[in-house]
Amino acid sequence: MEKVGEVSHFFTKINVAIVELTAPLKVGDRIAVRGMTTNFEQAVDSMQIEHEAVKAAKKGDAIGLKVDKRVRQGDIVYKLLE
């Protein structure tokens, strides 16, 4: 696993996490989200930057990421290596 970012905000009604990226991430990657009470894996199906859908994001970007489960501020996002 490689750390790719940290959750800075979570929108409960739409299940979207804002992730501050520390490494590149693209649609199709598999990620794991880990935290005090968070522990799940999912595929990256869609992400946005400034409300625009993007296929890939780079280090330093803040992305909106649709997540399968609730996440919390401070949770760490890892990319699963094939």
PASE-310138 format. One line per 8 residues: number of its first residue (from 1); their letters; for each residue x, z, y of C-alpha. Coordinates in Angstrom, 1 decimal. Each point is the difference from the previous one (the first is absolute). Layout:
<rs>
NUM> a> X:Z:Y  ...
</rs>
This chain:
<rs>
1> mekvgevs> 0.0:0.0:0.0  1.1:-0.8:3.5  -1.3:1.8:3.1  -1.6:-2.5:2.3  -1.9:2.2:2.5  -2.0:3.0:1.0  -3.7:0.5:0.8  -0.5:0.8:3.7
9> hfftkinv> -3.8:-0.2:0.0  -3.0:-0.4:-2.3  -3.4:-1.4:0.9  -2.4:1.6:-2.5  -3.1:-2.2:0.6  1.9:-3.2:-0.8  2.7:1.3:-2.3  2.9:-1.4:2.0
17> aiveltap> 3.3:1.7:0.4  2.4:-0.7:2.9  3.5:-0.3:-1.6  3.2:0.1:2.1  2.3:-2.3:-2.1  3.6:0.9:-0.7  0.5:-3.1:-2.2  -1.8:-3.4:-0.5
25> lkvgdria> -3.3:-0.2:-1.8  -2.2:-3.0:-1.0  -3.4:-0.7:-1.4  0.2:0.1:-3.8  2.6:2.8:-0.2  -1.0:3.1:-2.0  0.3:3.3:1.8  -0.2:3.7:-0.8
33> vrgmttnf> -1.2:2.6:2.6  1.3:3.5:-0.5  -0.6:3.2:1.9  -1.0:3.6:-0.3  -3.4:-0.9:-1.6  0.4:-3.8:-0.2  1.2:-1.8:-3.1  -1.2:-3.6:-0.8
41> eqavdsmq> 1.2:-3.6:-0.4  -1.6:-3.2:1.1  0.7:-3.6:0.9  0.2:-1.0:3.7  -3.1:-2.3:0.3  -0.1:-0.3:3.8  1.8:1.3:3.1  -0.3:-0.4:3.7
49> ieheavka> 2.2:0.3:3.1  -2.0:0.4:3.2  -3.2:-1.0:-1.8  1.6:-3.3:-1.1  0.2:-0.6:-3.8  3.6:-0.5:-1.1  1.6:-0.9:-3.3  3.3:1.9:0.6
57> akkgdaig> 1.3:2.6:2.4  3.5:1.2:0.8  1.8:3.2:0.6  -1.2:1.6:3.2  -3.5:-1.5:-0.1  -3.1:2.3:0.0  -2.5:-1.5:-2.4  -3.6:0.7:-0.9
65> lkvdkrvr> -0.3:0.2:-3.8  -3.2:0.1:-2.0  0.4:2.8:-2.5  -1.9:0.8:-3.2  0.0:3.8:0.6  0.3:2.5:2.8  3.4:0.5:1.4  1.4:2.4:2.6
73> qgdivykl> 2.3:0.0:2.9  3.6:0.4:-1.2  -0.7:-1.5:-3.5  2.9:-2.2:-1.1  -0.6:-3.7:-1.1  2.4:-1.4:-2.7  0.3:-3.5:-1.3  0.0:-0.2:-3.8
81> le> 2.8:-2.1:-1.2  -0.9:-2.5:-2.8
</rs>
